[in-house]
Amino acid sequence: MYQLVSLVALHLHIAPPLFDCAATGHEQLCRLDARFRPFASSLLSRAALSVVREQLTAEESSTLDTTLHAFLCVLTNHFLAPAAFQVLEFFIRKYKCVA
């Protein structure tokens, strides 16, 4: 139980600053490529701050993986842009995105 409470507290305290940085990066990426816009309502929404990957069902996790994959495919054309690293750091820490 303690570990679960710690995970939730960690997400609530660390995620907002990372989210703000990622949101800024996302805005910059949207200026470069409009294909990033749809992800504002899923991966980069304020509601995303309440997502705890470890608590998702298998179906929810699969949907998240599919959405992350789609974003990363679009990101490949802009990987060297500094904004890409802002978003990637958020994804790695928030969604445990490692591949």
Phi, psi and omega per residue, in radians:
M1 nan -0.760 -3.130
Y2 -1.030 -0.710 -3.133
Q3 -1.110 -0.704 3.120
L4 -1.112 -0.784 3.110
V5 -1.093 -0.704 3.122
S6 -1.118 -0.704 3.106
L7 -1.083 -0.781 -3.140
V8 -1.132 -0.780 3.127
A9 -1.080 -0.712 3.117
L10 -1.056 -0.796 3.136
H11 -1.117 -0.694 -3.090
L12 -1.249 -0.554 -3.083
H13 -1.585 -0.545 -3.084
I14 -1.632 -0.633 -3.015
A15 -1.086 -0.730 -3.083
P16 -0.989 -0.821 3.096
P17 -1.106 -0.687 3.089
L18 -1.145 -0.676 3.129
F19 -1.096 -0.770 -3.138
D20 -1.052 -0.728 3.107
C21 -1.145 -0.764 3.130
A22 -1.151 -0.669 3.125
A23 -1.114 -0.691 3.074
T24 -1.103 -0.794 3.098
G25 -1.069 -0.701 3.135
H26 -1.119 -0.738 3.098
E27 -1.032 -0.746 3.127
Q28 -1.141 -0.705 3.109
L29 -1.144 -0.636 3.117
C30 -1.104 -0.580 3.077
R31 -1.184 -0.512 3.124
L32 -1.438 -0.591 -3.019
D33 -2.697 2.042 -3.093
A34 -1.145 -0.277 3.136
R35 -1.141 -0.234 3.108
F36 -1.397 -0.360 -3.037
R37 -0.964 -0.785 -3.100
P38 -1.028 -0.414 -3.089
F39 -1.326 -0.185 3.108
A40 -1.118 -0.491 -3.096
S41 -1.581 -0.088 -3.129
S42 -2.155 -1.318 -3.056
L43 -1.234 -0.535 -3.026
L44 -2.102 0.709 3.079
S45 -1.802 2.829 3.075
R46 -1.052 -0.555 3.115
A47 -1.097 -0.456 3.139
A48 -1.103 -0.404 3.141
L49 -1.135 -0.440 -3.123
S50 -1.546 -0.093 3.141
V51 -1.308 2.231 3.036
V52 -2.066 1.892 -3.019
R53 -0.912 -0.689 -3.094
E54 -1.164 -0.287 -3.113
Q55 -1.787 0.023 -3.138
L56 -1.336 2.596 3.016
T57 -1.270 2.956 3.118
A58 -1.056 -0.702 3.137
E59 -1.173 -0.752 3.111
E60 -1.120 -0.707 3.120
S61 -1.128 -0.703 3.109
S62 -1.121 -0.727 3.102
T63 -1.108 -0.743 3.103
L64 -1.085 -0.778 3.122
D65 -1.037 -0.735 3.130
T66 -1.114 -0.734 3.134
T67 -1.181 -0.739 3.088
L68 -1.070 -0.749 3.137
H69 -1.060 -0.771 3.135
A70 -1.081 -0.749 3.119
F71 -1.098 -0.816 -3.098
L72 -1.124 -0.563 3.070
C73 -1.117 -0.726 3.093
V74 -1.191 -0.644 -3.085
L75 -1.156 -0.428 -3.071
T76 -0.987 -0.559 3.128
N77 -1.300 -0.215 -3.052
H78 -2.215 0.372 -2.985
F79 -1.045 -0.541 -3.103
L80 -1.476 -0.074 3.091
A81 -1.250 2.363 3.114
P82 -0.961 -0.570 3.140
A83 -1.087 -0.533 3.130
A84 -1.081 -0.691 -3.121
F85 -1.213 -0.574 3.089
Q86 -1.095 -0.782 -3.135
V87 -1.235 -0.745 -3.131
L88 -1.061 -0.702 3.133
E89 -1.071 -0.733 3.097
F90 -1.079 -0.810 -3.125
F91 -1.083 -0.747 -3.125
I92 -1.102 -0.789 -3.100
R93 -1.368 -0.718 -3.053
K94 -1.401 -0.820 -3.023
Y95 -1.792 0.057 -3.112
K96 0.982 0.698 -3.112
C97 -1.410 1.935 -3.058
V98 -2.098 -0.183 -3.127
A99 -2.400 nan nan
